[in-house]
Amino acid sequence: MEVGYESLSQFIRDYRKLFGAAPKEDISTIKRQLKGSANFSEE
């Protein structure tokens, strides 16, 4: 049994529809948040 998407563009469309942002945008947001929390913990 195989699961997943054969088309990257279809996955991105469905992800955006479900979560409100493209996967790349979510990754950038998470990285910024992690960087911010790392800087906060050093103070």
Secondary structure, DSSP 8 states (H G I E B T S, - for coil): ---S-S-HHHHHHHHHHHHSS-HHHHHHHHHHHHHHHHHHHH-
